[in-house]
Amino acid sequence: MSVLVTGGLGFIGSHTVRALRELGEECVLVQRRAATGAVEDGVTVEQGDIRDLASLRAIGERHRIGGIVHLAGSMPWPPSADAPVEDARRALGSLFNIMQVAQDWGVRRVGVASTIGVYLSSGLNEGALTEDMPLSVGAAHLIPTFKKVGELLGGYLADATGIEVVNYRISGTWGPRGHSDPFFAAPALIHAAARGVAPDFSALVAAPCAEDALDLCYVKDTGRAIALLQLAGKLDHATYNVASGRATSNAEIIAAIRATVPDADVDLPTGAATAPRAWLDITRLREDTGFTPEYDTARAAADYIAWLRAGNVS
């Protein structure tokens, strides 16, 4: 039996696949534009489109799928003004397709990526955020809007089909194979230090300062947490925070960078932070899977800088 991972060649997906392999699981990855075939021992890439039910069903004819980790976004991203209704239809249709093949194949558990944004868009932005906090219905941004919709649909489909649907509320994830993030400065700071240049914050929605803080989870820990949730014999909840369980400030990131690159040009202004400090409580995750983060800020920064200096480009 294999675990099907959508988005398995992407940022979080590739690290989740590695963690699943380290735990002894074989993985099948589905990608729209990827070549078909085994990419390494125990990992096979299948070309397919999660928006196309027939292509997903065809994968099940070639592989025995026992679990699904759905990390490809069931949302219209990047957004388009040309056909918003059709884009939304296809995005949500991909979630229905995943659940349909899960039912066809007799899959026991489907994991679905959600986001810390479901809290922040509900005005929950101070202190420890727990999974049982009530969320508002609306959201100003497309991402938390569709993640909230996905969680509600997943709950209904779990009840209707008997399939266990697990929501991963993922915090700010950073590390190898990542990208410039519009909401936090850590990736830009790390890239600047590794390349010996000044950081480029043009992709951020707001200018950063040293005191800005968010629950930052190194991507290797994120992938391992998702793998543990997929493979756990018993889960007591349908929703889990996937995070470090603490708020990390830009000042901490800068100190960690300077432990590896003392002369890095990564200074930020101080005294300008206005946003409250929040983090995701990971008590459920720890109790039900035994997860604890392996990468503190210093280890994460050193690992990421080493990866970039080895010639990797993202």
C-alpha positions in Angstrom: 0.0 0.0 0.0 1.2 3.5 -0.8 0.3 7.0 0.4 -0.8 9.3 -2.4 0.6 12.8 -1.9 -0.7 15.7 -4.0 1.8 18.5 -4.4 4.4 16.0 -3.5 7.2 17.6 -5.5 6.5 21.0 -4.0 7.8 22.9 -0.9 6.0 21.2 2.0 5.1 18.1 -0.1 8.7 17.1 -0.9 9.6 17.2 2.8 6.5 15.3 3.8 7.4 12.6 1.2 10.9 12.3 2.7 9.4 12.0 6.2 7.0 9.3 5.0 9.8 7.4 3.4 11.9 7.6 6.6 8.9 6.0 8.4 8.9 3.2 5.9 6.0 4.2 3.6 5.9 4.1 -0.2 4.6 7.2 -1.9 2.9 8.0 -5.1 3.0 11.7 -6.2 0.6 13.2 -8.6 1.7 16.3 -10.6 0.1 17.9 -13.6 3.3 18.5 -15.5 5.7 16.0 -14.1 7.2 13.0 -16.0 5.9 9.6 -14.9 8.1 7.1 -13.2 10.0 6.2 -10.1 12.1 9.2 -8.9 13.8 7.3 -6.1 13.3 4.1 -4.2 9.8 3.9 -2.9 8.6 7.1 -4.6 6.7 7.1 -7.9 5.5 10.2 -9.8 2.3 9.9 -11.7 1.2 12.6 -14.2 -2.3 13.6 -13.5 -4.6 16.5 -12.6 -6.5 16.5 -9.3 -9.2 18.6 -11.1 -9.7 15.6 -13.5 -11.4 12.7 -11.7 -10.6 10.2 -14.5 -6.9 10.8 -14.2 -7.0 10.3 -10.5 -8.9 7.1 -10.9 -6.4 5.8 -13.4 -3.7 6.2 -10.7 -5.6 3.9 -8.5 -5.6 1.3 -11.2 -1.8 1.2 -11.2 -1.2 1.5 -7.4 -2.8 0.3 -4.2 -3.5 3.6 -2.3 -4.0 3.3 1.4 -3.9 6.9 2.4 -4.0 10.4 0.9 -2.1 13.6 1.9 -3.7 16.4 0.0 -1.3 19.3 -0.1 -2.1 20.8 -3.5 -4.2 23.8 -3.0 -7.9 23.4 -3.4 -8.3 27.1 -4.2 -8.0 29.3 -7.3 -4.3 30.3 -7.0 -3.0 32.5 -8.4 -6.3 34.3 -8.6 -7.6 35.4 -12.0 -10.1 38.0 -12.9 -10.9 36.3 -16.2 -13.0 33.4 -15.0 -13.4 33.5 -11.2 -16.5 31.3 -11.1 -15.0 28.6 -13.2 -11.7 28.8 -11.3 -13.5 28.4 -8.0 -15.5 25.5 -9.3 -12.4 23.7 -10.4 -10.6 24.4 -7.2 -13.3 23.0 -5.0 -13.9 20.2 -7.5 -10.4 19.0 -6.8 -11.3 18.4 -3.2 -14.4 16.5 -4.2 -12.3 14.4 -6.6 -9.8 13.5 -3.8 -12.6 12.5 -1.6 -14.3 10.5 -4.4 -11.2 8.4 -5.1 -10.6 8.0 -1.4 -14.1 6.4 -1.2 -13.5 4.4 -4.4 -10.2 3.0 -3.0 -11.4 2.4 0.5 -8.9 4.9 2.0 -9.1 5.2 5.7 -7.6 8.7 6.2 -7.3 11.8 4.1 -5.2 14.7 5.3 -5.9 18.2 3.9 -3.7 21.3 4.2 -5.2 24.3 6.0 -3.5 27.4 7.4 -2.8 29.5 10.4 -4.7 32.1 8.4 -8.1 30.6 9.5 -7.3 32.0 13.0 -5.8 35.3 12.0 -8.7 36.1 9.6 -11.1 35.4 12.5 -9.4 38.1 14.6 -7.6 35.5 16.7 -4.1 36.9 16.8 -2.9 37.0 20.4 -1.3 34.3 22.5 -1.7 30.5 22.0 -4.2 29.6 19.3 -6.0 26.3 19.9 -8.0 24.2 17.5 -11.3 24.5 19.4 -11.4 28.3 19.2 -14.5 29.5 17.3 -13.7 30.8 13.8 -15.6 33.5 12.0 -17.2 32.6 8.6 -15.6 35.3 6.5 -12.1 36.2 5.5 -10.7 39.1 3.5 -8.1 37.0 1.7 -8.7 34.2 -0.8 -6.4 31.7 1.0 -8.1 31.5 4.4 -11.5 31.8 2.7 -11.0 28.6 0.7 -9.3 26.9 3.6 -12.3 27.6 5.9 -14.6 26.3 3.1 -12.4 23.2 2.7 -12.5 22.4 6.4 -16.3 22.7 6.4 -16.7 20.5 3.3 -14.2 18.0 4.7 -16.2 17.7 7.9 -19.4 17.1 6.0 -17.8 14.5 3.7 -16.1 12.7 6.6 -19.5 12.3 8.2 -21.2 11.3 5.0 -18.5 8.8 3.8 -17.0 7.5 7.0 -13.5 8.5 5.8 -11.4 10.2 8.4 -10.5 13.7 7.2 -7.7 15.5 9.1 -7.1 19.2 8.7 -3.5 20.4 9.0 -3.5 24.0 10.2 0.0 24.9 9.1 1.9 27.9 10.4 4.6 30.0 8.7 6.8 27.3 7.2 10.3 28.1 5.9 13.3 26.2 4.7 14.8 24.4 1.7 12.8 24.5 -1.5 10.8 27.4 -0.1 10.0 30.8 -1.6 9.7 34.4 -0.8 6.8 34.6 1.6 4.5 37.8 1.6 3.8 37.5 5.4 7.2 37.0 7.1 10.8 38.0 6.6 12.7 34.9 7.5 13.3 33.5 4.0 14.4 36.9 2.7 16.8 37.2 5.6 18.3 33.8 5.1 18.7 34.2 1.3 20.5 37.5 1.9 22.9 36.0 4.4 23.7 33.0 2.2 24.4 35.2 -0.8 26.2 38.0 0.9 23.7 40.7 -0.2 21.2 43.0 1.4 17.7 41.4 1.9 14.9 42.1 -0.6 11.6 42.7 1.2 9.7 43.8 -1.9 7.4 40.7 -1.7 6.3 41.4 1.8 2.9 43.0 2.5 4.4 45.2 5.1 7.9 46.5 6.0 9.4 44.1 8.7 10.9 45.1 12.0 13.0 43.2 14.5 10.1 42.6 16.9 7.7 41.1 14.4 6.9 37.5 15.4 5.0 34.5 14.1 4.9 30.8 14.7 7.7 29.7 12.3 8.0 26.0 11.7 11.1 24.7 9.8 9.8 22.7 6.8 11.5 19.5 7.8 9.5 19.6 11.0 6.4 20.4 9.1 6.8 17.5 6.8 7.5 15.1 9.7 4.4 16.3 11.6 2.2 15.7 8.6 3.7 12.2 8.1 3.1 11.3 11.7 -0.5 12.5 11.5 -1.0 10.4 8.4 0.4 7.3 10.0 -0.9 7.5 13.5 -2.9 4.4 14.5 -5.5 6.6 16.2 -6.3 10.3 16.1 -8.7 11.8 18.6 -9.4 14.9 16.6 -10.2 16.1 13.1 -8.0 19.2 13.2 -4.4 19.7 14.2 -2.1 22.7 14.4 1.1 21.9 12.6 3.6 24.3 14.0 6.6 24.9 16.3 4.3 25.9 19.2 6.1 29.2 19.8 6.4 32.6 18.3 9.7 33.4 16.7 10.7 37.0 16.2 12.8 38.5 13.4 15.4 39.4 16.0 15.8 35.7 16.9 16.2 34.9 13.2 18.9 37.6 12.8 20.7 36.3 15.9 20.6 32.7 14.5 21.9 33.9 11.1 24.8 35.8 12.7 25.8 32.6 14.6 26.6 31.2 11.1 27.3 34.3 9.1 28.7 37.0 11.6 28.9 39.8 9.0 25.5 39.2 7.4 23.7 42.5 6.4 20.4 41.6 8.0 19.7 44.4 10.4 16.0 45.5 10.8 14.6 48.6 12.5 13.4 48.1 16.1 10.5 49.4 18.1 8.1 49.5 15.2 6.1 46.3 15.7 2.3 46.8 16.0 0.9 43.4 15.4 0.0 41.1 18.4 2.1 38.0 19.0 0.4 34.7 18.4 1.4 31.1 18.1 -0.2 27.7 17.5 -0.7 25.4 20.4 0.5 22.0 19.4 -0.7 20.0 22.4 -3.0 17.8 20.3 -0.3 17.1 17.8 2.2 16.2 20.5 -0.2 14.0 22.5 -1.6 12.1 19.5 1.6 11.6 17.5 4.5 12.2 19.9 5.7 15.1 17.7 8.2 17.6 19.0 10.2 20.0 16.7 13.7 18.9 16.0 14.9 22.3 14.6 15.2 25.3 16.9 15.9 28.6 15.3 19.6 28.3 15.3 19.7 24.8 13.8 17.1 25.7 11.2 19.0 28.8 10.1 22.3 27.0 9.9 20.7 24.1 7.9 19.0 26.5 5.5 22.1 28.6 4.8 24.2 25.5 4.3 21.6 24.2 1.8 21.6 27.4 -0.2 25.4 27.7 -0.2 25.6 24.1 -1.6 24.3 25.5 -4.8 20.5 25.1 -4.3 18.5 28.0 -5.6 15.2 28.3 -3.7 
